[in-house]
Amino acid sequence: MNKIALVTGATRNLGFSLAQGLARRLDPADVVYLTGRDPGRIAQSLQKLTGSVAQVRGELLDVSRRDAVERFAGQLLDRHGGVDIVFSNHYTRVQPEDDPAEIIDDYVAANNLGTTNVLRSLSPLLRDGGRLLVVASRAGSLRALAPALHPRFQNLRSLDDVDRAVATWRDAVRTGRAPGQAWPAWINIPSKIGQVAAVRVLAGQRRAEDLSRGILIASISPGLIDTGASRAWLDLAGAPQPDEVAGPLIDFALRPEIDEQLYGELVHVGREEPGPFGTVIRNGAIVPWQ
Ligand SMILES: NC(=O)c1ccc[n+]([C@@H]2O[C@H](COP(=O)([O-])OP(=O)(O)OC[C@H]3O[C@@H](n4cnc5c(N)ncnc54)[C@H](OP(=O)(O)O)[C@@H]3O)[C@@H](O)[C@H]2O)c1
């Protein structure tokens, strides 16, 4: 059967490299959806693609709009009957000069509610052998958060629970109360923890059936990438470029077998040991949740 792949936030950096890499690696009858929130940038990205073998279709998909994600899922179902590979990769940036209270609503709407929108609408479409990979970060482990805040993301039962936990943090940031509650200044950290918590909840609901059908749902830690999303926050000396990071992630998504231990976990795939940019971990290594 033809493979259908989809990448959110594919108009630059890692998302673009994932879409281009999938288009090069898949077969001519396969389809890769290169999606983004801006029609002009989608058109530019389609023009920038080189070496495509599979068909590539550009599609407007602002993940922060739940109705749009639901509608797009319905279209995929009508056109193809399901989906095989989803990289939920989108990211709305924060920079050190931004006032978190001013940007937190949009930040959470895209990065967190956008991710639960994707999980809700696209997971039911996964065909046997499917892969639904949420590009999160090593910061998505509870180890990056003050212990007093861990219970906020533990024992959640539904994606709605996760959205409510994230909204509580978001509201604390908007009202300036977050530092007093021990939330970190870099809003990327709780946001990534919220993404990983969402994947864990969904995986908890679907585990037995997904494993019987060869489906893998997981969060991904890709390691640092030399992009404008992280350059102002972290020392990126020696960090790989997006194409280099995308390669092992695509290998991981295309592996025919799944390691059941990785199901639902935050999985590091990419350059790692020794030091931050050493050898490439290809088969995935679990980043502990707590
Ligand atoms: N960079 C790193 O060091 C690093 C490290 C660990 C994990 N990650 C994760 O890797 C992923 C990609 O990072 P990156 O550095 O490539 O990010 P990036 O350069 O900021 O690209 C993010 C992409 O998401 C799109 N986007 C933003 N809001 C959206 C929305 N509402 N709906 C759909 N698409 C939207 C952006 O579109 P526009 O072009 O329209 O802005 C852009 O194409 C992110 O999840 C990030 O957290 C990155």
PDBQT file of the ligand as one rigid body, heavy atoms in Angstrom, charges set to zero:
ROOT
HETATM    1  N1  LIG A 301      16.402  23.917  17.529  1.00  0.00    +0.000 N 
HETATM    2  C1  LIG A 301      16.769  23.114  18.523  1.00  0.00    +0.000 C 
HETATM    3  O1  LIG A 301      17.885  23.175  19.042  1.00  0.00    +0.000 OA
HETATM    4  C2  LIG A 301      15.801  22.068  19.030  1.00  0.00    +0.000 A 
HETATM    5  C3  LIG A 301      16.215  21.226  20.065  1.00  0.00    +0.000 A 
HETATM    6  C4  LIG A 301      15.332  20.266  20.549  1.00  0.00    +0.000 A 
HETATM    7  C5  LIG A 301      14.061  20.167  20.001  1.00  0.00    +0.000 A 
HETATM    8  N2  LIG A 301      13.683  21.004  18.997  1.00  0.00    +0.000 N 
HETATM    9  C6  LIG A 301      12.320  20.877  18.458  1.00  0.00    +0.000 C 
HETATM   10  O2  LIG A 301      12.397  20.570  17.079  1.00  0.00    +0.000 OA
HETATM   11  C7  LIG A 301      11.251  21.129  16.414  1.00  0.00    +0.000 C 
HETATM   12  C8  LIG A 301      11.701  21.984  15.236  1.00  0.00    +0.000 C 
HETATM   13  O3  LIG A 301      12.572  22.992  15.728  1.00  0.00    +0.000 OA
HETATM   14  P1  LIG A 301      13.195  24.091  14.758  1.00  0.00    +0.000 P 
HETATM   15  O4  LIG A 301      14.392  24.609  15.441  1.00  0.00    +0.000 OA
HETATM   16  O5  LIG A 301      13.288  23.550  13.382  1.00  0.00    +0.000 OA
HETATM   17  O6  LIG A 301      12.020  25.218  14.840  1.00  0.00    +0.000 OA
HETATM   18  P2  LIG A 301      11.743  26.496  13.885  1.00  0.00    +0.000 P 
HETATM   19  O7  LIG A 301      12.926  26.807  13.039  1.00  0.00    +0.000 OA
HETATM   20  O8  LIG A 301      11.220  27.565  14.756  1.00  0.00    +0.000 OA
HETATM   21  O9  LIG A 301      10.575  25.962  12.913  1.00  0.00    +0.000 OA
HETATM   22  C9  LIG A 301       9.298  25.720  13.444  1.00  0.00    +0.000 C 
HETATM   23  C10 LIG A 301       8.295  25.468  12.335  1.00  0.00    +0.000 C 
HETATM   24  O10 LIG A 301       6.975  25.395  12.931  1.00  0.00    +0.000 OA
HETATM   25  C11 LIG A 301       6.096  26.242  12.196  1.00  0.00    +0.000 C 
HETATM   26  N3  LIG A 301       4.960  26.707  12.999  1.00  0.00    +0.000 N 
HETATM   27  C12 LIG A 301       4.932  27.662  13.955  1.00  0.00    +0.000 A 
HETATM   28  N4  LIG A 301       3.674  27.807  14.436  1.00  0.00    +0.000 NA
HETATM   29  C13 LIG A 301       2.896  26.930  13.750  1.00  0.00    +0.000 A 
HETATM   30  C14 LIG A 301       1.516  26.640  13.765  1.00  0.00    +0.000 A 
HETATM   31  N5  LIG A 301       0.674  27.273  14.586  1.00  0.00    +0.000 N 
HETATM   32  N6  LIG A 301       1.053  25.677  12.928  1.00  0.00    +0.000 NA
HETATM   33  C15 LIG A 301       1.881  25.032  12.088  1.00  0.00    +0.000 A 
HETATM   34  N7  LIG A 301       3.204  25.282  12.012  1.00  0.00    +0.000 NA
HETATM   35  C16 LIG A 301       3.704  26.226  12.839  1.00  0.00    +0.000 A 
HETATM   36  C17 LIG A 301       7.002  27.380  11.731  1.00  0.00    +0.000 C 
HETATM   37  O11 LIG A 301       6.362  28.052  10.674  1.00  0.00    +0.000 OA
HETATM   38  P3  LIG A 301       6.792  29.529  10.178  1.00  0.00    +0.000 P 
HETATM   39  O12 LIG A 301       7.864  29.295   9.168  1.00  0.00    +0.000 OA
HETATM   40  O13 LIG A 301       5.522  30.039   9.594  1.00  0.00    +0.000 OA
HETATM   41  O14 LIG A 301       7.253  30.276  11.394  1.00  0.00    +0.000 OA
HETATM   42  C18 LIG A 301       8.230  26.600  11.302  1.00  0.00    +0.000 C 
HETATM   43  O15 LIG A 301       8.040  26.035  10.025  1.00  0.00    +0.000 OA
HETATM   44  C19 LIG A 301      10.484  21.920  17.477  1.00  0.00    +0.000 C 
HETATM   45  O16 LIG A 301       9.440  21.127  18.015  1.00  0.00    +0.000 OA
HETATM   46  C20 LIG A 301      11.559  22.182  18.514  1.00  0.00    +0.000 C 
HETATM   47  O17 LIG A 301      11.040  22.425  19.797  1.00  0.00    +0.000 OA
HETATM   48  C21 LIG A 301      14.513  21.955  18.492  1.00  0.00    +0.000 A 
ENDROOT
TORSDOF 0
